[in-house]
Amino acid sequence: MPESPDTRRKRLMFRAWHRGTRESDLLLGRFAEARVPGFGAMELDQFEALLTESDPDIYDWLTERQATPPAHGAVMLLLKRFSFKTE
């Protein structure tokens, strides 16, 4: 049986808050609480893919120490805007 969108959102928010480091939990968890409820299927797919990445990679993309892979570009842009309050 396929997962409902609401169940998927809850699962992704849980994963965002339980990354392994407190810094990542705060960064991704707060973002997930603010943005995931309004995400459509495509954004949920992108956020879920981002959550499979390592915390150091996500931090490097966020701080632009490394270029963000194109697959994560849209969600990383939202995360950057959220994190640095530029929206």
Secondary structure, DSSP 8 states (H G I E B T S, - for coil): ----HHHHHHHHHHHHH-SSSHHHHHHHHHHHHHHGGG--HHHHHHHHHHTTS-HHHHHHHHTTSS---GGGHHHHHHHHHHHTT--
